[in-house]
Amino acid sequence: MEHVMPSQDCTVRKTRPGWPEIVVGLLTYVILISLLALWIVQTPDEQAELRGIVGMALNGIAGALAFLAAYVIRIRDLNAFGFRATSGKWLLIGAALGIVAFGLSILIEGTYFLFITEPNTQGDFQAAATAGTLSLVMLLVAGAFFTPFGEEIIFRGIVANALNRYGMWAGVVGSAAIFAIVHGPSVILLNAFMVGILTGVLFRKTCSIWPAIILHGVCNGIWLIQYSTI
C-alpha cells in the first residue's frame, strides 16, 4: 500500500475539513452521546451487561453518524478525511502503540487513584466482560471495533485533520483535549487524552485513519479482555 508523506499531502493540502465540519460533527456527536447517556441512566442496574455492550456499540455508531453529518455538508471526499491506504509498517506501529497505550493507561490510573477516589465508571463493561464467552465477544466487537472506528473518524478524521492546518500543537494536542473532554470528568479523561495524543501523531504522520483505529482498538481490546479476568 502506498504511504503518502505528510509534507506532500497531510499538513498542506487545500481540500480538507475545516470549522464547518468540526462544528457539525461535534454538535451531532454530543447530541447523540447525550441521548445515549439518558438511555443508560434509565436502564436498571440488573441490565448492566446490556448497557455495557449496547452502550459501547452505540457510542461508535454515534461517532459514525456524526462523521456522516459533517461529511455531507461540503467536501464529500473520503480521501480528504483520512480514508486512505498506508504502509503495513504503520499499521504494525499502530498495533504496537496500542499495547503501549494500555501500559500507559495502567500507569495513569495507578497514579490517579493514589490521590482521588471516584465511582467505578467501567462497571457496565466489567459486567458484560464477565457474563460469559458470548457476552465478552459481543463486547469486544463493540469496544474494539465499533467504538474505535466511530471515535477516530470524527476526532482524528475531522477534528485533528482540520486543526492540523494550524500546526502540530493544535492538530495533535488540541484534538486530544477535545476528545478527552467529551469523555467526562473521570480518570477516563486522562486516558482519552493520552490515546488522543498517540492517535493524533499517527494520523499526522501517515495521512491515514487506519493506524489510529488499530491503536485505539488494540488498547480497548486489551482493557476489555482484562475486565473478563476480574
Buried (B, 14 or more C-beta within 10 A) or exposed (E): EEBBEBEEBBBEBEEBBBEEBBEBBBEBBEBBBEEBEEEBEEBEEEEBBBBBBBBBBBBBBBBBBBBEBBBEEEBEEBEBBBEBBBBEEBBEBBBEBBEBBBEBBBEBBEEBEEEEEEEEEBBBBBBBBBBEEEBBEBBBBBBBBBBBBBBBBBBBBBBBBBBBBEEBEBBBBBBBBBBBEBBEEBBBBBBBBBBBBBBBBBBBBBBBBBBBBBBBBBBBBBBBBEBBEE
